[in-house]
Amino acid sequence: MRETERERERDRRREMERNRDKERDQKKEKKREREREKEIERKRERYKEKDGERDRERERDRKRNRKREAERKRK
């Protein structure tokens, strides 16, 4: 009788420990997933900024080219 109680208690503790480990692993995985999502969002923002810069550069180039064309036609 005593032996089975000890076994049950031991099994119960092992089960609790497994559950704690599982919860800890789930939390770590969730944290890693959030970090991955944040990194993806940072990359998106960076690309948006670069695209905006490219658009502004293109517009400046167009204006410069128009001015050059106008100057060339005047001469």
C-alpha positions as CSV (number, residue, x, y, z in Angstrom):
1,M,0.0,0.0,0.0
2,R,2.7,2.4,1.0
3,E,4.7,1.7,-2.2
4,T,1.8,2.4,-4.5
5,E,1.2,5.8,-2.7
6,R,4.8,6.7,-3.2
7,E,4.6,5.7,-6.9
8,R,1.4,7.7,-7.3
9,E,3.0,10.7,-5.7
10,R,6.2,10.3,-7.8
11,D,4.0,10.0,-11.0
12,R,2.0,13.0,-10.0
13,R,5.2,15.1,-9.5
14,R,6.6,13.9,-12.8
15,E,3.4,14.8,-14.6
16,M,3.4,18.3,-13.0
17,E,7.0,18.8,-14.0
18,R,6.2,17.7,-17.6
19,N,3.4,20.2,-17.7
20,R,5.6,23.0,-16.4
21,D,8.2,22.1,-19.0
22,K,5.6,22.1,-21.7
23,E,4.2,25.5,-20.7
24,R,7.7,26.9,-20.5
25,D,8.5,25.6,-24.0
26,Q,5.2,27.1,-25.3
27,K,6.0,30.5,-23.8
28,K,9.5,30.4,-25.4
29,E,8.0,29.5,-28.7
30,K,5.4,32.2,-28.5
31,K,8.2,34.7,-27.7
32,R,10.3,33.6,-30.6
33,E,7.2,33.9,-32.9
34,R,6.6,37.5,-31.7
35,E,10.3,38.3,-32.3
36,R,10.1,36.9,-35.8
37,E,6.9,38.9,-36.5
38,K,8.6,42.1,-35.2
39,E,11.6,41.5,-37.4
40,I,9.4,41.0,-40.4
41,E,7.5,44.2,-39.6
42,R,10.9,46.1,-39.3
43,K,11.9,44.8,-42.7
44,R,8.6,45.9,-44.2
45,E,9.1,49.4,-42.8
46,R,12.7,49.6,-44.0
47,Y,11.6,48.6,-47.5
48,K,8.7,51.2,-47.4
49,E,11.3,53.8,-46.5
50,K,13.6,52.7,-49.3
51,D,10.7,52.7,-51.8
52,G,9.8,56.2,-50.7
53,E,13.3,57.4,-51.1
54,R,13.5,55.8,-54.6
55,D,10.2,57.5,-55.6
56,R,11.6,60.9,-54.4
57,E,14.8,60.3,-56.3
58,R,13.0,59.4,-59.5
59,E,10.8,62.6,-59.2
60,R,13.9,64.7,-58.7
61,D,15.6,63.1,-61.7
62,R,12.5,63.7,-63.8
63,K,12.4,67.4,-62.8
64,R,16.1,67.7,-63.6
65,N,15.7,66.0,-66.9
66,R,12.7,68.3,-67.8
67,K,14.8,71.4,-66.9
68,R,17.7,70.1,-69.0
69,E,15.4,69.4,-71.9
70,A,13.9,72.8,-71.6
71,E,17.4,74.4,-71.6
72,R,18.5,72.4,-74.5
73,K,15.4,73.3,-76.6
74,R,15.9,77.0,-75.8
75,K,19.5,76.9,-77.2
